């Protein structure tokens, strides 16, 4: 918004208005407050997770974002390690090579294969645990994708609602209204007015 210098003298302008003005040549330009662009915050968050929150100036959300990603990375790593161990043990127990015996390393301390029900029962246990940890690893990957999507959605919503008024001046007024319609019939209605 431009205001010409000769129409308003600087002595007449309130002090708060002077703080937000920049004088350019013969005109006074009123500066708008900074407002983040929602699409820019999404693109920044898509390139580097958490950058959308930084762009929106919501720095307190960074530990939550990176904590979520670190937790997901740990879950993927641990479940993948367990899956690999059980997969190798299962592969070694079903082959006929006596030199491959990694399944003995997974055996709980103090137990023998016979105490777990024999070789076929132990094979079933190894196969079940291998499938379980593969499912947990895959689920951890999907949760990571979900956390990534939530950070993008959060950056977009934060940018959209950056200047949303949350003052306590929100109110609801309810009042009856009596009217006469085009057929000269009287009626009454309840009118709700939201003020925000």
C-alpha positions in Angstrom: 0.0 0.0 0.0 1.4 3.4 -1.0 0.8 6.6 0.8 2.1 9.8 -0.8 4.4 12.0 1.4 2.5 15.2 0.8 -0.9 13.8 1.9 0.3 12.6 5.4 3.0 14.3 7.4 5.3 12.0 9.4 4.4 13.9 12.6 0.7 12.8 12.2 1.5 9.1 11.7 1.2 6.9 14.8 4.5 5.5 16.1 3.5 1.9 15.4 2.8 2.8 11.7 6.2 4.4 11.5 8.0 1.3 12.7 6.5 -0.7 9.8 7.2 1.8 7.0 10.0 2.2 4.5 10.5 5.5 2.7 11.1 5.0 -1.0 11.6 8.2 -3.1 8.4 10.3 -2.7 6.2 7.5 -1.3 5.9 5.7 2.0 5.5 1.9 1.5 3.8 0.0 4.3 5.6 -3.3 4.7 3.5 -6.4 5.1 4.4 -8.9 7.9 6.3 -12.0 6.9 4.0 -14.9 6.0 5.4 -18.3 4.9 4.5 -19.8 1.6 2.8 -23.2 2.1 4.1 -24.8 -1.0 7.6 -23.6 -0.4 7.6 -25.0 3.1 6.4 -28.4 1.7 9.1 -28.4 -1.0 11.8 -27.5 1.5 10.5 -30.2 3.9 10.5 -32.7 1.0 14.1 -32.0 0.2 15.4 -32.1 3.8 13.0 -33.3 6.5 12.5 -30.6 9.1 13.5 -27.7 6.8 9.8 -26.9 6.3 9.5 -26.4 10.1 12.6 -24.2 10.1 11.2 -22.2 7.2 7.9 -21.7 9.2 9.9 -20.7 12.2 8.6 -23.6 14.4 12.0 -24.6 15.7 10.6 -26.4 18.7 9.2 -29.1 16.4 12.7 -30.1 15.2 13.5 -32.5 18.1 10.1 -34.2 17.4 10.8 -34.6 13.7 14.3 -35.9 14.0 13.5 -38.0 17.1 10.8 -39.7 15.0 13.2 -40.3 12.1 15.9 -41.6 14.5 13.4 -44.0 16.1 12.3 -45.3 12.8 15.9 -45.7 11.6 16.7 -47.7 14.7 13.6 -49.9 14.3 14.4 -50.6 10.7 18.1 -51.4 11.5 17.3 -53.6 14.5 14.5 -55.5 12.8 16.6 -56.0 9.6 19.5 -57.3 11.7 17.2 -59.8 13.5 15.6 -60.8 10.2 19.1 -61.4 8.6 20.2 -63.5 11.5 17.1 -65.7 11.5 17.2 -66.0 7.7 20.8 -67.2 7.8 20.1 -69.6 10.6 17.0 -71.0 8.8 19.0 -71.3 5.6 21.8 -73.2 7.4 19.4 -75.6 9.2 17.6 -76.7 6.1 20.7 -77.3 3.9 22.7 -80.6 4.2 26.1 -79.0 4.7 27.4 -79.9 8.2 29.9 -76.9 8.1 27.1 -74.3 8.2 25.7 -74.1 11.7 24.8 -70.5 12.5 21.5 -71.8 13.9 23.4 -72.8 17.0 24.4 -69.2 17.6 20.7 -68.2 17.9 19.8 -71.0 20.2 19.0 -69.5 23.7 21.6 -70.1 26.4 21.0 -73.3 28.3 18.8 -74.8 25.6 19.5 -77.6 23.1 17.7 -78.4 19.9 16.2 -81.5 21.6 14.8 -79.4 24.5 13.0 -77.2 22.0 11.2 -80.2 20.4 13.7 -81.5 17.9 15.1 -80.3 14.5 11.8 -79.9 12.7 10.2 -77.9 15.6 13.4 -75.7 15.7 13.1 -75.2 12.0 9.5 -74.0 12.4 10.6 -71.6 15.2 13.4 -70.1 13.0 11.0 -69.7 10.0 8.3 -68.1 12.1 10.8 -65.6 13.7 12.3 -64.8 10.3 8.9 -64.0 8.9 8.0 -62.0 12.0 11.1 -59.8 11.9 10.7 -59.3 8.1 7.1 -58.1 8.8 8.4 -55.8 11.5 11.1 -54.4 9.3 8.6 -53.7 6.5 6.2 -52.1 9.0 9.0 -49.9 10.2 9.7 -48.7 6.7 6.0 -47.8 6.2 6.0 -46.0 9.6 9.0 -44.0 8.4 7.2 -43.0 5.2 4.2 -42.0 7.4 6.4 -39.8 9.6 7.9 -38.2 6.5 4.4 -37.5 5.2 3.3 -36.1 8.6 6.2 -33.7 8.6 5.2 -32.4 5.1 1.6 -32.1 6.2 2.6 -30.3 9.3 4.8 -27.8 7.4 1.9 -27.1 5.0 -0.7 -26.6 7.7 1.6 -24.5 9.8 2.3 -22.2 6.8 -1.5 -22.0 6.0 -2.4 -21.2 9.6 0.5 -18.9 10.3 -1.6 -15.8 10.7 -4.7 -17.5 12.0 -6.3 -15.4 14.8 -6.4 -17.4 18.1 -7.3 -14.4 20.3 -9.8 -14.8 23.1 -12.2 -12.5 21.1 -13.9 -15.4 19.5 -17.6 -15.4 20.3 -21.0 -16.8 19.3 -24.1 -14.6 19.4 -27.5 -16.2 19.4 -30.5 -14.0 18.9 -34.1 -14.5 17.8 -35.3 -12.8 14.6 -38.9 -12.2 13.7 -39.6 -11.6 10.0 -42.4 -11.2 7.5 -42.0 -13.2 4.2 -43.3 -12.3 0.8 -46.8 -13.8 1.5 -47.2 -11.6 4.6 -46.8 -14.5 6.9 -44.9 -13.9 10.1 -42.1 -16.2 11.1 -39.4 -16.5 13.7 -35.9 -18.0 13.5 -32.9 -18.2 15.6 -29.8 -16.5 14.1 -26.3 -17.6 15.0 -23.5 -15.2 14.5 -19.8 -16.3 14.7 -17.3 -13.7 15.3 -13.6 -14.5 14.6 
